[in-house]
Amino acid sequence: MHNVGMPETAGPAETNRAAIRRNKVVESARTLFAEHGFHSTGIAQIATTSGIKVGQIYRDFACKEDIVAAIAEQNMAVLLDEDGLRQAIDRGDLAGVRTWMIDLILRKTTQDDASLMPELLAESARNERINAIMLQCDARIRQNTVLALCQAVPDASDERVAIAADLMMMGVCCRRIALVQDDPAQMDSGIRLFIDQQIASLSGT
């Protein structure tokens, strides 16, 4: 993911202010992109909504695509919980790995995120930078999914793990696109069964 770095001379207070400022821009852009679309949202609108001047936004983000990259990075941090997965793996906690796989699909989707995903997918078809960002996200989800499956079923072949990972990623994509406000019990139960079936299939049980 592309991140605009702070100057090396920036002190802790300045760095914190910059992080707060950048977050205001990112959150304002997230809402505006979801409501009006990427093309119909300009930097001036983001400035008005965020309260950050246009010139400052351009010092933090070279272009709108950089803001999308920052949004994607935030989404990946929440969606993947990579630290949680690695901690479960380090502990040899197979139940924790299974829980991570379930949460990967069932983590709550906000209204803005649900509206934003189809917009970004459509934009990626005509914007090379957005397409690159989406491909990076896809690769990162797949890498972590394969890691979890290999931990859960270490003897499974690479080919079968790859197929199971692709099936799980389809579930993640559908879940993130769906305009879902809550997680119904039926959805929760179905996803848990789906994950268990994938693990059972890989283990041959």
N, C-alpha and C positions, 0 to 999 in steps of 0.2 A: 504494500500500500504506500502511496505517496504521502509523506508528511512534511510540512514546511517546518524546518528546524528553527529553534531560537538561537540568537547569537551566543557564542561561547561566553561572552562577557556578562550576560544577563544574570542578575542576582536572583535569589529565591523569591523575593516579593514580586519582582518584575515578571519572572517566569510564571508565577501563580496568576497574576493579573492577565497575562497573555493567554493562559489556558482558559480562564473564565471568559475572556473576550471571544476566543475562537469557538468555545462551546456555545455561546449565544448565537454566533453566526450559523453554526452547524444546525442547531435546533430550529432556528428560524427558517433556514433553507429547507430542512426536512419537512416542516409543515407546509411551506409554500409550494414546494415541488409536488407534494401529495395532493394539495388542493387545486393547483393551477397547471401542473405539468412542468417539466424541465425547460422546454422552449419558451413557455409563456412567463417564466419567472426571470427577472433581471436582477443584477447586482444592486441596483437602486432600490428595488422592492425589499431585498434582503436587508439592506442597510436601514430602511425605514422600520421594518419589523423588529430588527435586532437592536436598533439604537446605536449601531456602530457605523461610523462614517465610511463612505465608499472607498476613500483613499486608504484607510486602515485595513479594510477588508482585502484590498489588492496587495497590501504589504504582507498579509497573513496567508492569502490564497491567490495564486497567480491567475486562476480562472475558475469558472463554475465547476468544471470537472474535478478540480482539486477539492472543492467542497464535497462533491459526491464521494470522492475517495475517503474523506474524513468520516462521512456518514457510514460508508461501508465498513470502515475500521471499527467504529463504535458498534455497529450491528454484529460484526463477527465476534467481538469481545464478549458480547452478551449471549449470542447464539451458541458459540462453541465452548465457552468456559474451559479453555485449554488447561489452565492451572488445575481445575478440578479433576479433569481426566488424568493428567499426569500424576497427581497425588494418589488417585485410586490405583493407577498402574504401579507406582512405586511401593504401595502397601500390599500389592497383590490382591486387591479388593475386587473380586469379580462381580460381586453384587453392586459395588459402586460404579464399575464400568458399565454394567447393564443399565443402571439408573441414568448414567450420562447419555447413553444411546436413546433411551426413552425421552429424556428431557430435550434432547436435540430436536426432536419433532414437536414435542408438546409445549415447549416454552411459549409464554404468552406473546401474542402478536398485537401491537397497538393498532388503532385505526389508521394512523398516519403511515405506519410501516406496511400495512396491508395494501393501502392505496399506492404507496411509493414503489413497491416491487414491480407491478405490471408496467408502470411508467418507465422505470429504469431498464426493464427487459426490452421494451419497445425502442427506447433510445439507443440501446446497445447495438441494434441492427443497423443504425446509420451513423453512429459516433464511435470511432475506433478507440478513443480513450475510455469511454464508458464500457465498451465491450471488453477491453483489457482488464478493467476493474472487476467486472462481473466474472470473467474467467479466473482471475486470481481468487475471488471469493469461492468459486466452485471448486478450485483445486485445493483450497485450504480446508473446506468442509470434507472433501473426499479423503484427504490425507489423514485427518483426525478420525474419520469414520473407519478407515482401514486399520489404523492403529488400535482403535477400540476392539474391532472384530478379531484382530490377530491376538490381542491379549485374552479375549474371551474364549477363543478357540485356536490355540497356538499350532495345532497340527493340521489345520485346514489349508488347502492348496491356495496359491496366490490367485488363480483363476476364479475359484469359487468365492473367495473373499471379495474380489473385485465386483462380481455380479451382485453379491449381497449389499456391498457398499453403494452400488448404483441404485438398487431398489430403495435403500434407506434415503438416499439423496432425493429421489423422486418424491418420497413422502415429505421430506423437509420443504422442498420447493412448493408442493401443493399446499402445505400447511401455512407457509409464509404468505402465499398469494391469497388464500381464502380470507374473506372478510369475517373473521371469527372473533367474537367479543369474549366468549367464555370457553372453557374446556369441558364439554359435556362428558358425563361418566361413560357414555357409550364410546366416544372417541378415545378417551383415556384407556378403556379396556381393550379396544381394538388395536391401538398402537402397542400396548404391552404384549398382546398376543402375537402381533406381527414380529416384534423384536425376538421374542422367544422362539418363534418358528424359524427365523433366520439362523439363530444360534444353534438350534437343534438340527437344522439342515446341514450346517457346516460341520457339526460334530458327528453327524451320521446317526443321531439317536432319534 
